[in-house]
Amino acid sequence: MLSTGLPQGAVPKLERPGPLRDRVYGALLELITTRALQPGQHLVESELAGHLGVSRQPVREALQRLNTEGWVDLRPAQGAFVHEPTDEEADQLLTVRTLLEAEAARLAAANAGSAGIAVLEELCAQGEGAVAADDVDLAVALNARLHAKVMELAGNAVLAELAGQVDRRVRWYYTPVARQRGRQSWIEHRELIAAIADRDEQRATDLMREHTEHTRTSYHARQRS
């Protein structure tokens, strides 16, 4: 383990080209989103700079930006810490997610063609495989890809833009309950895909609403356990 608590191999390679501060920001955001950096964890500039192979200045700038966006808390005389989400924040985000994704499911049922449905089925099969292999990181990534594909099939650019703004936070909340949701989540995905394939807009809407609500209740159950 690294001194900041990062697993070996967790630190992403900094992409080139692009401003260094943006690349450091992207790397730290990915570490937070995937919970390689845990909520409440102390973020030491010098250590992060060493892991990323950069100076402290772009790390400081990235932490300031992450603080502005609510991913990091800067505490006077204490330093930077990964934000610890409250129950209210989780409810607000996941409620918005439900609204966006239920409408996306309805539109996907109205608009999706056979090629799009085939992609959903393939992603679902891969997700089921990830759960069987107990590969939580892959299951989380595939879950995000499947939901993004439903959003794409909806064919509404404004809806997709709004969903994109909450996507990382959804992953952040979903990661700790991915194993708990496990196979059941992908059973729900299968039912959703069937409703989209049948062009049943109401059932697709209802299934997506129930699916996202299950994630919300699972998140709160984890907090209480």
C-alpha positions, -999 to +999 in steps of 0.1 A: +000+000+000+011+035-007+013+060+022-019+077+012-037+044+012-038+038-025-035+002-037-005-006-059-015+000-095-044+023-086-027+055-097-037+062-133-012+073-159-014+110-167-027+114-202-008+136-226-011+162-241-031+188-222-025+212-193-009+194-164-033+208-139-062+193-159-045+159-161-038+159-124-074+169-117-087+140-139-064+115-122-075+125-087-112+126-097-109+091-110-092+079-078-120+095-058-148+082-080-136+046-079-130+050-041-093+042-044-092+074-023-119+068+004-144+093+017-128+111+047-092+102+036-066+128+042-050+140+010-014+151+014-001+173-015+035+161-013+025+124-013+000+128-042+026+147-062+051+119-056+026+092-067+017+112-098+052+122-107+045+160-107+052+190-085+029+201-057+016+231-076-007+212-100-019+190-072-028+221-051-047+236-081-065+203-087-075+200-050-089+236-051-110+227-082-122+194-066-131+214-035-152+238-056-170+209-072-177+192-038-154+162-041-128+174-016-131+194+017-104+219+025-102+223+063-083+253+078-051+242+095-059+205+087-056+202+049-076+184+022-099+155+028-121+134+004-156+146+009-179+124+030-214+124+014-244+129+037-276+109+034-293+141+022-268+145-006-272+109-016-310+113-017-308+144-038-285+130-063-302+096-067-336+113-069-324+133-099-308+102-114-342+084-111-360+112-130-334+114-158-330+077-163-367+068-161-373+092-189-343+078-208-357+043-205-391+055-219-375+072-248-352+042-255-382+020-256-397+043-282-366+048-303-341+019-299-334-003-329-322-039-329-285-029-330-288-008-299-307-035-281-280-060-290-254-038-274-274-036-242-277-074-242-239-078-246-232-053-218-256-072-196-239-105-204-205-090-195-219-076-163-233-109-153-199-124-159-182-097-138-205-105-109-199-142-113-161-135-111-166-111-082-149-083-102-166-053-085-146-027-104-156-042-138-192-046-127-193-009-117-178+001-150-202-021-170-232-008-150-222+027-160-218+018-196-251+001-198-269+031-183-250+054-206-261+032-236-298+035-225-293+072-224-277+072-258-306+052-273-331+077-258-318+102-285-322+133-264-290+154-263-302+176-235-311+147-213-278+130-221-259+162-211-277+164-178-271+128-171-234+132-179-232+158-151-242+133-125-226+102-139-194+103-119-213+109-086-237+080-094-206+058-098-193+071-065-225+061-047-229+028-066-194+015-060-198+006-023-231-012-029-221-030-061-213-063-044-244-061-022-266-055-053-247-081-072-267-105-094-300-088-086-290-056-103-283-075-136-316-094-133-332-060-132-312-049-162-324-080-182-360-071-174-354-035-185-338-045-218-368-068-225-392-039-219-371-017-243-371-045-269-408-048-266-412-011-270-432-010-238-426+026-227-445+024-195-429-008-183-394+004-192-401+036-172-414+017-142-386-008-142-359+019-144-375+038-116-376+007-094-340-002-104-326+032-093-347+032-062-332-002-052-297+014-055-308+043-032-322+020-005-291-003-007-269+027-002-287+038+029-288+002+042-251+001+039-247+033+058-267+019+087-249-015+088 
